[in-house]
Amino acid sequence: MIEKYLSIQDVIAIGVLIGVAIKLIQFYYFDKKNKHRRKK
């Protein structure tokens, strides 16, 4: 069965993964956007 609560380690791991994923997406999006603008 699914546990009612996550361990502190699970919460930290999930938080770090989400934070890294968001930064990678933002960096890739803005970098791609800037490259397109520079080409024009």
C-alpha positions in Angstrom: 0.0 0.0 0.0 1.0 3.6 -0.5 2.6 5.2 2.6 0.7 8.1 4.1 3.9 10.2 4.4 7.2 10.5 2.7 10.5 10.2 4.5 12.6 13.4 4.8 15.1 11.9 2.4 12.4 11.3 -0.2 11.1 14.9 0.2 14.6 16.3 -0.2 15.3 14.1 -3.2 12.1 15.1 -5.0 12.6 18.8 -4.2 16.2 18.7 -5.7 15.0 16.8 -8.8 12.2 19.3 -9.4 14.5 22.2 -8.8 17.1 20.9 -11.2 14.5 20.0 -13.8 13.0 23.5 -13.7 16.4 25.2 -14.0 17.4 22.9 -17.0 14.1 23.6 -18.8 14.4 27.4 -18.2 18.0 27.4 -19.3 17.3 25.4 -22.4 14.2 27.5 -23.3 15.9 30.9 -22.9 19.1 29.7 -24.5 17.2 28.4 -27.6 15.1 31.6 -27.6 18.2 33.8 -27.5 19.9 31.8 -30.3 16.9 32.3 -32.6 16.8 36.0 -31.9 20.6 36.4 -32.6 20.3 34.5 -35.9 17.7 37.1 -37.0 
